[in-house]
Structures are given as structure tokens and as C-alpha cells.
Amino acid sequence: MLSKNKIKYIRSLELKKNRKEEKVFVAEGHKLVDDLMGHFPCRLLTGTAEWFSSHPSCHADEVIEVGQEELSRVSLQKTPQEVLAIFEQPVYESDSKVISKSLCLALDNIQDPGNLGTIIRLADWFGIEDIFCSTGTVDVFNPKTVQATMGAIARVKVHYCDLPKLISSLKGIPVYGTFLDGNVIYSETLSANGLIVMGNEGNGISREVEALINRRLYIPNYPQERETSESLNVAIATAVVCAEFRRRLR
């Protein structure tokens, strides 16, 4: 049974400042919890008797069996599932040298937790292991972001940094960005290493970061003379760009 203090503690982790202070994050649902087990130390595991009976090998510092109604009281999701876990936040060494050896993503002030989670999932699909985020980008450990990663957060390292400073330090390395006045991505030479910058949902890539980009790309609509939407959702645009980079490598 969950005590009042435990319920209060779990609910408090919806706030970034509390997650940061405790150095933990919340994950819910059997698929997500299964994927994260073994990748991050688990501080607390609370679930129904049915879930525990089908997962006898799952361990945590603290294990609490609860009923579905009690689990619903602490869930941070609209549709509570049968298990909730609190994991320790990973600490990764941020080394920009990885950009010279592989393809990486940079996110410039992405605000929507779902978009960030989807981009992390896309990065995992396309074999991109490092994402560099501006300090203004939404917290990767936001519960909505964690859920949207569908477990990809276990395999993709997310770093927060001074993005202009990071890009300025890259000498002779391709830095790509998508713009309406860029060159059509399908006819441009694309490299196996470098940094792909994706911008804010409403404002795109900031001017400070834009000035540092040396490869301007454009995702054309079809047919080009047809009236269409003003732009693509940032997660969808990321998928198109990453898919084209990986297609070239094949």
C-alpha cells in the first residue's frame, strides 16, 4: 500500500525542479518499464499483483504492490497502466568529438514534450546515438517525453548545452539545418558525420544558431506549385531528414 507521503512524492515528480533535485524520472506501462529495466537503476517499482506475477525477475530498491485504483491515484498519465517505476536519471559525458565521427542531432528550443520524445525515438530508429539540446529545450525527463520515447531513452544519450558555443567549436564539420530558402535535400551531398539542427515548433532555428549553420537544406512539398501547409511538424521533418541521410549511406 502506498502511504500518503509516497503518493505525494510520486506526484511531485511531475515538476522539473523536483525531478532535478531527486535526480529521478517516472515511467509508466509494462512495455516502457520493461525496456528501461536494466538500463537505469530503479528506485521504486509499484504495480498490480497481475503485473508482478508476470514479471518475477524485476527488481528495485523499493517494491510496492497496489490495486489498480490506488495506482490511478499516483499516475501522471490520462490513462493509468498497471505499473509505475521511478528510475535514476543517467549522467552522460558530453563530448563534441562524437560529432566528427558520427551523425548527431541538435535541438534548438524544442518546446513540446511529445515532439522531443518522438525525435528521440526517431534517432534510435535511425541509429543516431547522441542528441545535443539547447538549454531552452523541454526537459527530456518530462513524463510526457519519457512516454513518447517508447523506451528509446535507454539507447539515445541526450545532452543539454550552450548550443551556439557547441557549434562554434566544430571546425570543418558539416552542420545542417532546414530552411525554406535552403537547397533541396534530395539533390545535396550528405555526409556520414556531422550535426543536424532542428528548430523550435513556431520560430524555427534561432538567428544565433542559424548564423553558424554551413549546410542549408530544404524539404520540398509536392508538387511545388501547389498551395500547401506552411511547414512540417518538427518531428516529421526530423524523420524525413534522417531517413534521407541514412538512405544515402546504403
C-alpha positions as CSV (number, residue, x, y, z in Angstrom):
1,M,0.0,0.0,0.0
2,L,1.2,3.5,-0.9
3,S,1.5,5.9,2.0
4,K,0.3,9.5,1.7
5,N,3.9,10.7,1.7
6,K,4.8,8.2,-1.1
7,I,1.8,9.4,-3.1
8,K,2.8,13.0,-2.6
9,Y,6.4,12.2,-3.6
10,I,5.4,10.4,-6.8
11,R,3.0,13.2,-7.8
12,S,5.7,15.8,-7.1
13,L,7.9,14.4,-9.8
14,E,5.6,15.9,-12.4
15,L,7.6,19.1,-11.8
16,K,11.0,19.5,-13.3
17,K,12.6,21.1,-10.2
18,N,11.6,18.1,-8.1
19,R,12.9,15.6,-10.7
20,K,16.2,17.6,-10.9
21,E,16.6,17.7,-7.1
22,E,15.9,14.0,-6.7
23,K,17.8,13.0,-10.0
24,V,15.0,10.7,-11.0
25,F,12.2,10.3,-13.6
26,V,8.9,8.4,-13.8
27,A,8.0,5.8,-16.4
28,E,4.6,4.0,-16.7
29,G,3.3,1.0,-18.6
30,H,4.7,-2.6,-18.9
31,K,6.4,-2.0,-22.3
32,L,8.2,1.1,-21.2
33,V,9.2,-0.2,-17.8
34,D,10.4,-3.5,-19.3
35,D,12.6,-1.6,-21.8
36,L,14.1,0.6,-19.2
37,M,14.8,-2.1,-16.6
38,G,18.5,-3.0,-16.7
39,H,19.5,0.3,-18.3
40,F,18.8,2.6,-15.3
41,P,18.8,1.8,-11.5
42,C,15.2,1.6,-10.3
43,R,14.4,3.4,-7.1
44,L,10.7,2.4,-6.8
45,L,8.5,-0.1,-8.6
46,T,4.8,-0.1,-7.9
47,G,2.3,-2.2,-9.8
48,T,-0.6,-4.6,-9.6
49,A,-0.4,-8.2,-8.4
50,E,-1.1,-9.3,-12.0
51,W,1.9,-7.3,-13.3
52,F,4.3,-8.6,-10.6
53,S,3.2,-12.2,-11.3
54,S,4.2,-11.9,-14.9
55,H,7.4,-10.1,-14.1
56,P,9.0,-12.1,-11.3
57,S,12.6,-11.1,-12.2
58,C,12.1,-7.3,-12.0
59,H,13.8,-5.7,-9.0
60,A,14.0,-2.2,-7.4
61,D,15.3,-0.6,-4.3
62,E,11.6,-0.5,-3.1
63,V,8.7,-2.6,-4.4
64,I,5.1,-1.9,-3.6
65,E,2.1,-4.0,-4.8
66,V,-1.1,-1.9,-5.3
67,G,-4.5,-2.2,-6.7
68,Q,-5.5,-0.5,-10.0
69,E,-7.5,2.2,-8.2
70,E,-4.5,3.1,-6.0
71,L,-2.2,3.1,-9.0
72,S,-4.6,5.5,-10.7
73,R,-4.1,8.0,-7.8
74,V,-0.4,8.4,-8.5
75,S,-0.3,8.0,-12.2
76,L,0.8,11.0,-14.2
77,Q,-0.9,9.7,-17.4
78,K,-4.5,10.3,-18.5
79,T,-4.9,6.5,-18.9
80,P,-3.2,4.8,-15.9
81,Q,-1.5,1.5,-16.7
82,E,-0.6,-1.5,-14.5
83,V,2.9,-0.4,-13.4
84,L,4.8,2.7,-12.5
85,A,8.5,3.0,-11.9
86,I,10.9,5.7,-10.7
87,F,14.3,5.4,-12.3
88,E,17.6,7.3,-11.6
89,Q,18.5,9.9,-14.3
90,P,21.6,8.9,-16.3
91,V,24.6,11.1,-16.3
92,Y,26.4,11.2,-19.7
93,E,29.8,12.7,-20.5
94,S,29.1,15.4,-23.2
95,D,31.9,15.1,-25.8
96,S,31.5,17.1,-29.0
97,K,34.1,14.8,-30.7
98,V,31.4,12.3,-31.3
99,I,30.0,14.7,-34.0
100,S,33.2,14.3,-36.0
101,K,32.8,10.6,-36.1
102,S,29.0,10.1,-36.4
103,L,25.7,11.7,-37.3
104,C,24.1,13.6,-34.4
105,L,21.1,15.8,-33.8
106,A,20.9,19.2,-32.2
107,L,17.5,20.6,-31.0
108,D,17.1,24.4,-30.8
109,N,14.5,25.3,-28.2
110,I,12.0,22.4,-28.9
111,Q,9.1,23.0,-26.5
112,D,6.6,20.2,-26.9
113,P,7.4,17.1,-24.8
114,G,5.7,14.8,-27.3
115,N,7.9,16.2,-30.1
116,L,11.1,15.7,-28.1
117,G,10.1,12.1,-27.2
118,T,9.2,11.3,-30.8
119,I,12.5,12.7,-32.0
120,I,14.4,10.6,-29.5
121,R,12.5,7.6,-30.8
122,L,13.4,8.5,-34.4
123,A,17.0,8.9,-33.5
124,D,17.0,5.5,-32.0
125,W,15.4,4.1,-35.2
126,F,18.0,5.7,-37.5
127,G,21.0,4.8,-35.4
128,I,21.7,8.3,-34.0
129,E,23.0,7.9,-30.5
130,D,23.6,11.5,-29.4
131,I,21.3,14.5,-29.3
132,F,22.5,17.9,-28.2
133,C,19.8,20.2,-26.9
134,S,19.8,23.9,-26.2
135,T,19.2,24.8,-22.6
136,G,15.8,26.2,-23.7
137,T,14.6,22.8,-24.9
138,V,12.0,20.9,-22.9
139,D,13.2,18.5,-20.2
140,V,14.0,15.1,-21.5
141,F,12.7,13.6,-18.2
142,N,9.3,15.2,-18.5
143,P,6.8,12.3,-18.1
144,K,5.2,13.0,-21.5
145,T,8.6,13.0,-23.1
146,V,9.6,9.7,-21.5
147,Q,6.4,8.1,-22.5
148,A,6.8,9.3,-26.1
149,T,10.3,7.8,-26.4
150,M,8.7,4.3,-26.1
151,G,11.9,3.1,-24.5
152,A,14.4,4.8,-26.9
153,I,15.6,7.0,-24.0
154,A,17.6,3.9,-22.9
155,R,19.7,3.9,-26.1
156,V,19.9,7.6,-27.1
157,K,22.1,10.0,-25.0
158,V,20.6,13.5,-24.6
159,H,22.9,16.3,-23.6
160,Y,21.9,19.9,-22.7
161,C,24.4,22.6,-23.6
162,D,25.1,26.1,-24.9
163,L,24.2,25.2,-28.5
164,P,25.9,28.2,-30.2
165,K,29.1,27.6,-28.2
166,L,29.0,23.9,-29.2
167,I,28.5,24.6,-32.9
168,S,31.2,27.3,-32.9
169,S,33.7,24.7,-31.6
170,L,33.1,22.4,-34.5
171,K,35.8,23.0,-37.1
172,G,35.5,21.7,-40.6
173,I,32.4,19.6,-39.6
174,P,29.1,19.8,-41.6
175,V,26.3,21.5,-39.7
176,Y,22.9,21.1,-41.4
177,G,19.7,23.0,-40.9
178,T,16.4,23.1,-42.7
179,F,15.2,26.4,-44.1
180,L,12.6,27.5,-46.7
181,D,15.4,29.1,-48.8
182,G,17.7,26.0,-48.5
183,N,18.9,23.6,-51.2
184,V,16.6,20.7,-51.9
185,I,17.8,17.9,-49.7
186,Y,17.4,15.2,-52.4
187,S,20.0,16.8,-54.6
188,E,22.5,17.8,-52.0
189,T,25.6,15.9,-50.9
190,L,25.1,14.5,-47.4
191,S,27.8,13.2,-45.1
192,A,28.0,10.3,-42.8
193,N,29.0,12.5,-39.9
194,G,28.0,16.0,-38.7
195,L,25.2,17.8,-36.9
196,I,21.6,18.1,-38.0
197,V,19.9,21.1,-36.3
198,M,16.1,21.2,-35.9
199,G,14.4,24.3,-34.7
200,N,11.6,25.5,-32.5
201,E,8.0,24.5,-33.4
202,G,6.9,28.1,-34.0
203,N,10.0,30.1,-34.7
204,G,12.3,27.5,-36.3
205,I,16.1,27.8,-35.8
206,S,17.2,30.8,-33.8
207,R,19.2,33.5,-35.6
208,E,22.2,32.9,-33.4
209,V,22.3,29.2,-34.3
210,E,21.3,29.9,-38.0
211,A,24.4,32.0,-38.4
212,L,26.6,29.0,-37.6
213,I,25.0,26.5,-40.0
214,N,27.1,25.8,-43.1
215,R,24.7,23.4,-44.9
216,R,21.2,24.8,-45.6
217,L,18.6,22.2,-46.6
218,Y,15.0,22.4,-47.8
219,I,12.4,19.6,-47.8
220,P,10.2,20.4,-50.9
221,N,6.5,19.9,-50.9
222,Y,4.9,18.1,-53.9
223,P,4.1,19.3,-56.4
224,Q,5.9,22.5,-55.7
225,E,3.4,24.8,-57.5
226,R,0.5,23.5,-55.3
227,E,-0.7,25.6,-52.4
228,T,0.1,23.6,-49.2
229,S,0.7,23.9,-45.4
230,E,3.2,26.5,-44.2
231,S,5.6,24.0,-42.7
232,L,6.0,20.4,-41.4
233,N,5.8,19.4,-37.7
234,V,9.4,19.3,-36.4
235,A,9.3,15.6,-35.5
236,I,8.0,14.8,-39.0
237,A,10.7,17.0,-40.6
238,T,13.3,15.2,-38.5
239,A,12.1,11.9,-39.8
240,V,12.3,13.0,-43.4
241,V,15.8,14.4,-43.0
242,C,17.2,11.4,-41.0
243,A,15.7,8.9,-43.5
244,E,17.4,10.7,-46.4
245,F,20.7,10.7,-44.7
246,R,20.5,7.0,-43.9
247,R,19.2,6.2,-47.4
248,R,22.4,7.7,-48.9
249,L,24.6,5.6,-46.6
250,R,23.0,2.4,-48.0
